[in-house]
């Protein structure tokens, strides 16, 4: 007799929350879910894909892909500005990743400036990610910590109105430490405040 489906609690540690999904632990194991975090991030268009793992009967959703929405990117690119983007594959402490930084300057810039910004962002990210594991980086991108750390390096080249990671993902999720990734953060998590602080910093830069 087939096991009856019911609503099962799935923990989402990166968001410090949980959700209820209909199914059985066996059916939900390895299932991918997609969340739109625009409301949670106060207007920042970001989609988060998670994969569910069954850890001894406890279901945990671990991030697999983070991507800024196309509509959000279009809204951020304004007239009389330039954008700089890049895409490359590298390794964190535990898995191979694809990462795509996306920058917007306040005014039109030369090819030389674009190249300098692109190279500086890549050099920074290559060094930054190799010292951290995938889950830590996912959390830092979601909170804006990585972006805030990268921004001062790029401002030395040219003022930016936008600095973010357009895509961050791995195809080697099975290689990560799922036990570590399953730990719910402590109460008082400041991810939302970090995002607000980062957004305000960019806003102030643009108004100067």
C-alpha positions in Angstrom: 0.0 0.0 0.0 1.4 3.4 -1.0 2.3 5.8 1.8 -0.3 8.5 2.1 0.8 12.0 1.2 0.7 14.7 3.8 2.1 18.1 4.5 5.7 17.7 5.7 7.9 20.3 7.3 11.0 21.2 5.3 13.7 23.3 7.0 15.4 26.1 5.0 18.5 27.0 7.0 19.7 29.8 4.7 16.5 31.7 5.2 16.2 30.7 8.9 12.7 29.4 8.3 10.8 26.3 7.3 8.0 25.5 4.9 5.4 22.7 4.5 5.2 20.7 1.3 2.8 18.0 0.3 4.3 14.6 -0.3 6.2 11.8 1.4 9.9 12.0 2.6 10.9 9.7 -0.3 9.1 11.8 -2.9 10.4 15.1 -1.7 14.0 13.9 -1.4 16.2 15.4 -4.1 13.2 17.6 -5.3 14.1 21.1 -6.5 12.0 24.1 -5.4 12.2 27.7 -6.5 11.5 30.7 -4.3 11.0 34.4 -5.3 12.7 36.5 -2.6 11.7 39.9 -4.0 9.3 40.6 -1.1 11.7 39.4 1.6 14.5 41.4 0.1 12.3 44.6 -0.1 12.2 44.8 -3.9 15.5 43.2 -4.8 14.5 40.7 -7.5 16.2 37.4 -6.6 15.2 33.8 -7.2 16.6 31.1 -5.0 16.6 27.4 -6.1 16.9 24.8 -3.4 17.3 21.1 -3.4 15.7 19.0 -0.7 17.7 16.3 1.1 16.3 13.7 3.4 18.6 13.5 6.5 17.4 10.6 8.5 13.8 11.5 8.1 14.3 15.3 8.5 13.9 17.2 5.2 16.3 20.1 4.6 16.4 22.5 1.6 19.9 23.6 0.6 20.6 26.4 -1.9 21.7 25.3 -5.4 21.3 28.5 -7.5 20.8 32.2 -6.8 19.9 34.5 -9.7 18.8 38.1 -10.1 15.7 38.4 -12.2 15.9 39.9 -15.6 13.2 42.4 -14.8 15.2 43.6 -11.8 18.3 44.0 -13.9 16.5 46.0 -16.5 15.1 48.3 -13.9 18.5 48.9 -12.5 20.1 49.8 -15.8 19.3 53.4 -16.6 19.9 55.8 -19.4 23.4 57.3 -19.7 24.9 54.5 -17.7 27.1 51.5 -18.6 27.1 48.0 -17.3 29.9 45.5 -16.9 29.3 41.8 -16.6 31.4 38.7 -16.5 31.0 34.9 -16.1 33.5 32.3 -15.1 33.9 29.0 -13.3 36.1 28.5 -10.3 36.3 26.5 -7.1 35.3 27.2 -3.5 36.7 25.2 -0.6 34.4 22.3 -1.4 32.8 22.5 -4.9 33.1 24.0 -8.4 30.9 27.0 -9.0 29.8 29.4 -11.7 29.6 33.0 -10.7 28.5 36.1 -12.7 29.2 39.6 -11.3 27.2 42.5 -12.7 28.2 46.1 -12.3 26.6 49.4 -13.4 28.5 52.6 -13.6 27.0 56.0 -13.0 27.9 57.3 -16.5 29.1 56.0 -19.8 32.7 54.8 -19.6 35.4 53.7 -22.0 36.3 50.1 -22.9 39.5 50.4 -20.8 37.5 51.3 -17.7 35.1 48.4 -18.3 38.0 46.0 -18.7 39.6 47.2 -15.6 36.4 46.8 -13.6 35.8 43.4 -15.0 39.3 42.2 -14.3 39.4 43.7 -10.8 36.0 42.0 -9.9 37.2 38.7 -11.2 40.5 38.8 -9.3 38.7 39.7 -6.1 36.2 36.9 -6.5 38.7 34.3 -7.4 40.6 35.0 -4.2 37.5 35.5 -2.0 35.6 32.3 -2.9 38.5 29.9 -2.6 38.7 30.6 1.1 35.0 29.8 1.8 32.7 26.9 1.2 29.6 27.1 -0.9 27.0 27.5 1.9 28.9 30.3 3.5 29.2 32.1 0.2 25.5 31.6 -0.5 24.7 33.2 2.8 27.1 36.1 2.2 25.6 36.8 -1.2 22.1 36.7 0.1 23.0 39.1 2.9 25.1 41.4 0.7 28.3 40.8 2.7 30.3 39.7 -0.3 29.1 42.6 -2.5 29.8 45.2 0.3 33.4 43.8 0.6 33.9 43.9 -3.2 32.5 47.4 -3.7 35.4 49.5 -2.2 37.8 47.7 -4.5 35.8 48.7 -7.6 35.1 52.3 -6.4 38.8 53.0 -6.6 38.5 52.4 -10.4 35.2 54.1 -11.1 32.0 55.0 -9.1 29.3 52.5 -9.4 25.5 52.7 -9.0 25.1 49.0 -8.7 27.3 46.1 -7.7 26.0 42.5 -7.3 26.2 38.9 -8.3 23.8 38.1 -11.1 24.2 34.3 -10.9 25.8 32.0 -8.3 25.4 28.2 -8.7 27.0 24.8 -8.4 26.3 21.5 -10.2 28.2 19.6 -7.4 25.7 20.1 -4.6 26.0 16.5 -3.6 29.7 17.1 -2.6 28.9 19.7 0.0 28.8 19.0 3.8 25.0 18.6 4.1 25.3 18.2 7.9 26.9 21.7 8.1 24.4 23.1 5.6 21.5 21.8 7.7 22.3 23.8 10.8 19.7 26.5 11.4 21.4 29.9 12.2 21.0 31.4 15.6 18.2 33.8 16.3 19.0 37.5 15.7 20.3 36.8 12.2 21.1 40.1 10.6 20.8 39.1 6.9 17.9 41.4 6.3 19.6 44.3 8.0 22.7 43.7 6.0 20.8 43.8 2.8 19.1 47.1 3.8 22.5 48.6 4.7 24.1 47.5 1.4 21.1 49.0 -0.6 21.4 52.2 1.3 25.1 52.4 0.7 24.6 52.1 -3.0 21.8 54.6 -2.9 23.9 57.2 -1.1 26.7 56.6 -3.7 24.3 57.3 -6.5 23.0 60.5 -4.9 26.4 62.0 -4.3 
